[in-house]
Structure formats: structure tokens, C-alpha cells
Amino acid sequence: MRYGILRAFKALKFSYSGMKYLLKEESFRQELILGAIGWALLYYFGVSSIDLIIFSFLLLGLFSTEALNTALERIADKIDSKINPFTKEVKDLGSVAVFFWIIPTIVWWLIAVIKVI
């Protein structure tokens, strides 16, 4: 039990370090700010708690995908700092993964707003 708790604290420390790094990424900061504004507007418009929760989970999925995309880009840059077809493909695939989370997040936000207008 003691080691399980210790391991959990170490994992939390690693997560904190990752979050500090992620906050340096401009794309993540933009998504975080727009997500916070979107959440605040949903709250202001008086959408249901369920809609707020779903939007929150969509944002968390987007943030997680952005973190993975950032990790992929760093690995690709470490392998070869020059632009080549492989690293371009890796970066493009990470980018489209983020895009695939942005679309449902925006669509859900619009649906939630339309329901209360």
C-alpha cells in the first residue's frame, strides 16, 4: 500500500512537469484560453450541467491529444531536426489528431448554445 501511494505521488510529479512543459506550447495555451472562454459562455448562457460536463470532457480529450501531439513532435525533432518526409508525416498525423478533437468540441459547444437560445 505504501509503495502504491508513493508511486501515485511520483506520477503526479511527472504530470505536473508535463503540464509545465505543455503550458509553454502556444497551441495549447490558445486551446486552454478558448476552452475557458467557451466554458464560461456556456455557463453564462445557462446550459445544463450535463452539457457543461460533456464539454469539459471534450476539452480534456483535446488537451490530452495536444499533449501527445507535442510529445510526437519532440520525438520527431530529436530523431531528425531537418524537415524530411517521415518527420513531416509524423507531425501532420499528430496535427490531424488534434483537429479531430477540435471539431466535435466546437460542434458540441454550438449544439449546447442552440439548445438554450
C-alpha positions as CSV (number, residue, x, y, z in Angstrom):
1,M,0.0,0.0,0.0
2,R,2.8,2.4,0.9
3,Y,4.5,1.9,-2.4
4,G,1.3,2.4,-4.3
5,I,0.8,5.8,-2.7
6,L,4.4,6.7,-3.3
7,R,4.1,5.7,-6.9
8,A,0.9,7.9,-7.2
9,F,2.8,10.9,-5.9
10,K,5.7,10.3,-8.3
11,A,3.2,10.0,-11.2
12,L,1.6,13.3,-10.0
13,K,5.0,14.9,-10.0
14,F,5.6,13.7,-13.6
15,S,2.2,15.0,-14.6
16,Y,3.0,18.4,-13.1
17,S,6.3,18.5,-15.0
18,G,4.5,17.7,-18.2
19,M,1.9,20.3,-17.6
20,K,4.6,22.9,-17.1
21,Y,6.1,22.0,-20.4
22,L,2.7,21.9,-22.2
23,L,1.9,25.4,-20.9
24,K,5.0,26.7,-22.9
25,E,3.3,25.5,-26.1
26,E,1.4,28.3,-27.9
27,S,-1.2,26.0,-29.4
28,F,-2.0,24.5,-26.0
29,R,-2.3,27.9,-24.4
30,Q,-4.7,29.0,-27.2
31,E,-6.8,25.9,-26.8
32,L,-6.8,26.4,-23.0
33,I,-7.9,30.1,-23.2
34,L,-10.5,29.4,-25.9
35,G,-11.8,26.4,-23.9
36,A,-12.1,28.5,-20.7
37,I,-13.9,31.3,-22.6
38,G,-16.2,28.7,-24.2
39,W,-16.9,27.1,-20.9
40,A,-17.6,30.5,-19.3
41,L,-20.0,31.4,-22.1
42,L,-21.9,28.1,-21.8
43,Y,-22.3,28.7,-18.1
44,Y,-23.4,32.3,-18.8
45,F,-26.0,31.1,-21.3
46,G,-27.3,28.7,-18.7
47,V,-26.7,25.4,-20.4
48,S,-27.4,22.2,-18.5
49,S,-24.9,20.7,-16.1
50,I,-24.7,17.6,-18.4
51,D,-23.8,19.9,-21.4
52,L,-21.1,21.5,-19.3
53,I,-19.7,18.2,-18.2
54,I,-19.6,16.8,-21.7
55,F,-17.9,20.0,-23.0
56,S,-15.4,19.6,-20.1
57,F,-14.6,16.0,-21.2
58,L,-14.2,17.1,-24.8
59,L,-11.8,19.8,-23.7
60,L,-9.8,17.2,-21.6
61,G,-9.7,14.9,-24.7
62,L,-8.4,17.8,-26.8
63,F,-5.8,18.8,-24.2
64,S,-4.6,15.1,-23.9
65,T,-4.3,14.8,-27.7
66,E,-2.4,18.1,-27.8
67,A,0.0,16.7,-25.2
68,L,0.5,13.6,-27.2
69,N,1.0,15.6,-30.4
70,T,3.6,17.8,-28.6
71,A,5.4,14.6,-27.5
72,L,5.4,13.2,-31.0
73,E,6.7,16.4,-32.5
74,R,9.6,16.5,-29.9
75,I,10.5,12.9,-30.7
76,A,10.4,13.6,-34.4
77,D,12.6,16.6,-33.9
78,K,15.0,14.6,-31.8
79,I,15.3,11.9,-34.5
80,D,15.9,14.4,-37.3
81,S,15.8,18.1,-36.8
82,K,15.7,18.6,-40.6
83,I,12.4,18.5,-42.5
84,N,12.0,15.2,-44.2
85,P,9.0,13.2,-45.5
86,F,8.9,10.9,-42.4
87,T,9.0,13.7,-39.7
88,K,6.6,15.8,-41.7
89,E,4.2,12.8,-41.9
90,V,4.5,12.2,-38.1
91,K,3.8,15.9,-37.4
92,D,0.9,16.0,-39.8
93,L,-0.7,13.0,-38.2
94,G,-0.3,14.5,-34.8
95,S,-1.9,17.7,-36.0
96,V,-4.8,15.9,-37.6
97,A,-5.4,14.1,-34.4
98,V,-5.8,17.4,-32.6
99,F,-8.0,18.7,-35.4
100,F,-10.3,15.6,-35.0
101,W,-10.8,16.6,-31.3
102,I,-11.4,20.3,-32.1
103,I,-14.3,19.6,-34.5
104,P,-16.5,17.7,-32.0
105,T,-15.6,20.2,-29.3
106,I,-16.8,23.1,-31.4
107,V,-19.9,21.3,-32.7
108,W,-20.9,20.3,-29.1
109,W,-20.4,23.9,-28.0
110,L,-22.7,25.1,-30.8
111,I,-25.3,22.5,-30.1
112,A,-25.4,23.3,-26.4
113,V,-25.8,27.1,-27.2
114,I,-28.5,26.4,-29.8
115,K,-30.5,24.3,-27.3
116,V,-30.8,27.3,-24.9
117,I,-31.4,30.1,-27.4
